[in-house]
Amino acid sequence: MKQLTPMDSHFFYFEGPNQPMMIGSLWLCDQTTAPDGIVRHKDILQYVSDRLNTTSYFRRRLEQAPFQLDDPYWLEDENFDLEYHVRHVGLPQPGDWRQLCIFTARTMSRSVDMERAPWEIYIIEGVNNVEGVPPNSFAVLIRFHHAYVDGKSSLELSTAMMEETAEHEYGRRDRVEVAERAPTRLEMWARTAPRMLGQSVRSMRAGLLFGRKSLELARRLRQDGLPEQRRVPRTIFNVTVTPHRSYGGHSWQIPDLKRMRQLHPGASLNDVILAVIAGGMRRYLAGHKQLPVDQSLISMCPVSIRPEDARSETGNLISAMYIAIGTNIEDPTKRLAAIQGRTHRGIPLAREVLCDLTNAVGDMVPPAIRALGAWFQNRTHMAGTLPLINTVITNVPGIPGMHTRYFAGAAIREVFPLVPVCDGMAISHGITGIYDRLNLGVVADRKVVPDMDFYIACMEASTKEYLACVAALESAQTSTAQERTIDSDKPNARQPSKAAAKTQSNATVAKTTSKPKKRVKTRPAASKSAGVKLAAANSSPNTSVAGPLPAESKQN
């Protein structure tokens, strides 16, 4: 058995009827690539069964400690039932994107049975009118409990269901299934009692770590400066959520996002995404006359601290960055510049300091107290009255490379993330990549965002606004480059040709080497022509003239 960490337990304890802690993704699959041109449900069941045999993680269920005196444990379910977890449904006609989003929202409104392995797969038939896939396609909605995985580990478990070829060897067994016997009550007490006795030692160690990291945080803030904004504005998103959800999605081309980076030196792809989403949220709130003018919305951005050797492990290995995303800044370029400066400081702080602070708090507080606090919060909905953040924006690396992935022989064309909402944060944004695109998935409380189509339209408008800024910048750069090219190719009007310069130079040399003639008095009119000659000679850089210029030459 593997015990949950305090952070894993947090997502388990804080789940309530109105806030199921579910995380996952939505796939669009093209079954015309399958060997027979069609994928049957019985084939999918066999395919999933074969893929589950590559890992034991999909068979784990939760086992709680007596009276929640300790954090729960994961153990392999001895009564695992595949057909309970893999469900077959049909999409109502016309089978378009709107119908798919409605089904996804309703599914995200429900939790899972924690007496079983905390995941579900929905095979959704009837996807006939969705852009990017042909008619008679199907969708796959896979979701996990957040106590089981974080964003990065959910991606790893999801990709465990994918293959790099449409040909699948059905019936393959890659491991021996070993189900664990559920421990008896006495055995659970035998595990819990020693940990209860050692809790004081763990609390003391965590307290020392908390104190040390708090001092480091104070030093870093004194060195880097305090954030410009330290107060979270109250918005329509800071309410107690209902059990009902709305869902929408949007796609960006990665080359377009990379072009936007040139709007501010040093901006990363994540900075651009934050700026575009902030622009969309600004438009949406302004459209509803709910935009805080003087204060920016605060977003919590999870930062993965998962090492490479733990990529396939379950559990939550994350820290968090809290930044003002510039919704109070109208100019898109200035908004991106502000975000870049904040993330440049915030990401190292999250990885090096805030991560240890969060873990120290979890280790300091006994599990029973944490469970009691979560119960109190769920009953009073205190988070809905005291805003700590306005939204969450999480970017999870998606399917790497351009090579097509397959599910039971069907090519996976699109992947959209699913991120939960909770009291005090009625909207969430998940971003993941597939091939040459980044896809945005927005989950919201249906009462707060009933017009998800308008919200996604605001995201599209923000994207176009940034693309227009990039086009203007590139046009200005092109014009400047053309002007420089014309100036370099254009002959200098003040410079004579090489032949003329050579003739004048020879004449000057001949003049200086010839014997001086007798001075002849001339009439004043002759001085005018001499002045013109001197002026012409002075316009050539290859000719040096000794002595001051005549007055007429200075005027010319």
NORPEFEN-V132528 format. One record per residue. N is the residue number from 1. RES is the residue in one small letter. BURIAL is # if it has 9 or more other ideal C-beta (glycine too) atoms within 8 Angstrom, else .. Layout:
n={N,N}
res={RES,RES}
burial={BURIAL,BURIAL}
//
This chain:
n={1,2,3,4,5,6,7,8,9,10,11,12,13,14,15,16,17,18,19,20,21,22,23,24,25,26,27,28,29,30,31,32,33,34,35,36,37,38,39,40,41,42,43,44,45,46,47,48,49,50,51,52,53,54,55,56,57,58,59,60,61,62,63,64,65,66,67,68,69,70,71,72,73,74,75,76,77,78,79,80,81,82,83,84,85,86,87,88,89,90,91,92,93,94,95,96,97,98,99,100,101,102,103,104,105,106,107,108,109,110,111,112,113,114,115,116,117,118,119,120,121,122,123,124,125,126,127,128,129,130,131,132,133,134,135,136,137,138,139,140,141,142,143,144,145,146,147,148,149,150,151,152,153,154,155,156,157,158,159,160,161,162,163,164,165,166,167,168,169,170,171,172,173,174,175,176,177,178,179,180,181,182,183,184,185,186,187,188,189,190,191,192,193,194,195,196,197,198,199,200,201,202,203,204,205,206,207,208,209,210,211,212,213,214,215,216,217,218,219,220,221,222,223,224,225,226,227,228,229,230,231,232,233,234,235,236,237,238,239,240,241,242,243,244,245,246,247,248,249,250,251,252,253,254,255,256,257,258,259,260,261,262,263,264,265,266,267,268,269,270,271,272,273,274,275,276,277,278,279,280,281,282,283,284,285,286,287,288,289,290,291,292,293,294,295,296,297,298,299,300,301,302,303,304,305,306,307,308,309,310,311,312,313,314,315,316,317,318,319,320,321,322,323,324,325,326,327,328,329,330,331,332,333,334,335,336,337,338,339,340,341,342,343,344,345,346,347,348,349,350,351,352,353,354,355,356,357,358,359,360,361,362,363,364,365,366,367,368,369,370,371,372,373,374,375,376,377,378,379,380,381,382,383,384,385,386,387,388,389,390,391,392,393,394,395,396,397,398,399,400,401,402,403,404,405,406,407,408,409,410,411,412,413,414,415,416,417,418,419,420,421,422,423,424,425,426,427,428,429,430,431,432,433,434,435,436,437,438,439,440,441,442,443,444,445,446,447,448,449,450,451,452,453,454,455,456,457,458,459,460,461,462,463,464,465,466,467,468,469,470,471,472,473,474,475,476,477,478,479,480,481,482,483,484,485,486,487,488,489,490,491,492,493,494,495,496,497,498,499,500,501,502,503,504,505,506,507,508,509,510,511,512,513,514,515,516,517,518,519,520,521,522,523,524,525,526,527,528,529,530,531,532,533,534,535,536,537,538,539,540,541,542,543,544,545,546,547,548,549,550,551,552,553,554,555,556}
res={m,k,q,l,t,p,m,d,s,h,f,f,y,f,e,g,p,n,q,p,m,m,i,g,s,l,w,l,c,d,q,t,t,a,p,d,g,i,v,r,h,k,d,i,l,q,y,v,s,d,r,l,n,t,t,s,y,f,r,r,r,l,e,q,a,p,f,q,l,d,d,p,y,w,l,e,d,e,n,f,d,l,e,y,h,v,r,h,v,g,l,p,q,p,g,d,w,r,q,l,c,i,f,t,a,r,t,m,s,r,s,v,d,m,e,r,a,p,w,e,i,y,i,i,e,g,v,n,n,v,e,g,v,p,p,n,s,f,a,v,l,i,r,f,h,h,a,y,v,d,g,k,s,s,l,e,l,s,t,a,m,m,e,e,t,a,e,h,e,y,g,r,r,d,r,v,e,v,a,e,r,a,p,t,r,l,e,m,w,a,r,t,a,p,r,m,l,g,q,s,v,r,s,m,r,a,g,l,l,f,g,r,k,s,l,e,l,a,r,r,l,r,q,d,g,l,p,e,q,r,r,v,p,r,t,i,f,n,v,t,v,t,p,h,r,s,y,g,g,h,s,w,q,i,p,d,l,k,r,m,r,q,l,h,p,g,a,s,l,n,d,v,i,l,a,v,i,a,g,g,m,r,r,y,l,a,g,h,k,q,l,p,v,d,q,s,l,i,s,m,c,p,v,s,i,r,p,e,d,a,r,s,e,t,g,n,l,i,s,a,m,y,i,a,i,g,t,n,i,e,d,p,t,k,r,l,a,a,i,q,g,r,t,h,r,g,i,p,l,a,r,e,v,l,c,d,l,t,n,a,v,g,d,m,v,p,p,a,i,r,a,l,g,a,w,f,q,n,r,t,h,m,a,g,t,l,p,l,i,n,t,v,i,t,n,v,p,g,i,p,g,m,h,t,r,y,f,a,g,a,a,i,r,e,v,f,p,l,v,p,v,c,d,g,m,a,i,s,h,g,i,t,g,i,y,d,r,l,n,l,g,v,v,a,d,r,k,v,v,p,d,m,d,f,y,i,a,c,m,e,a,s,t,k,e,y,l,a,c,v,a,a,l,e,s,a,q,t,s,t,a,q,e,r,t,i,d,s,d,k,p,n,a,r,q,p,s,k,a,a,a,k,t,q,s,n,a,t,v,a,k,t,t,s,k,p,k,k,r,v,k,t,r,p,a,a,s,k,s,a,g,v,k,l,a,a,a,n,s,s,p,n,t,s,v,a,g,p,l,p,a,e,s,k,q,n}
burial={.,.,#,#,#,#,#,#,#,#,#,#,#,#,#,.,.,.,#,#,#,#,#,#,#,#,#,#,#,#,#,.,#,#,.,.,.,.,#,.,.,.,#,#,#,#,#,#,#,#,#,#,#,.,#,.,.,#,#,#,#,#,#,.,#,#,.,#,#,#,#,#,#,#,#,#,#,.,.,#,.,#,.,.,#,#,.,.,#,.,#,.,.,.,#,#,#,.,#,#,#,#,#,#,#,#,#,#,#,.,.,#,.,#,.,#,#,#,#,#,#,#,#,#,#,#,#,#,.,#,.,.,#,.,.,.,#,#,#,#,#,#,#,#,#,#,#,#,#,#,#,#,#,#,#,#,#,#,#,#,#,#,.,.,.,#,.,#,.,.,.,.,.,.,.,.,.,.,#,.,.,.,#,.,.,.,.,#,#,.,#,#,.,.,#,#,.,.,#,.,.,#,#,.,#,#,#,.,#,#,.,.,#,#,.,#,#,.,.,#,#,.,.,.,.,.,.,.,.,.,.,#,#,.,#,#,#,#,#,#,#,.,.,#,#,#,#,#,#,#,#,#,.,#,.,#,#,.,#,#,#,.,#,#,.,.,#,#,#,#,#,#,#,#,#,#,#,#,#,#,#,#,#,#,#,#,.,.,.,.,.,#,.,.,#,#,#,#,#,#,#,#,#,#,#,#,.,.,.,.,#,#,.,#,#,#,#,#,#,#,#,#,#,#,#,#,#,#,#,.,.,#,#,#,#,#,#,#,#,#,.,#,#,.,#,#,#,.,#,#,#,.,#,#,#,#,#,#,#,#,#,#,#,#,#,.,#,#,.,#,#,.,#,#,#,#,#,#,.,.,#,#,#,#,.,.,#,.,#,#,#,#,#,#,#,#,.,#,#,.,.,.,.,.,#,#,#,#,#,#,#,#,#,#,#,#,#,#,#,#,#,#,#,#,#,#,#,#,#,#,#,#,#,#,.,.,#,#,#,#,#,#,#,#,#,#,.,#,#,.,.,#,.,#,#,#,.,#,#,#,#,#,#,.,#,#,#,.,#,#,.,.,#,#,.,.,.,.,.,.,.,.,.,.,.,.,.,.,.,.,.,.,.,.,.,.,.,.,.,#,#,#,.,#,#,.,.,#,.,.,.,.,.,.,.,.,.,.,.,.,.,.,.,.,.,.,#,#,.,#,#,#,.,#,#,.,#,#,.,#,.,.,#,.,.,.,.,.,#,#,.,#,#,.,.,.}
//
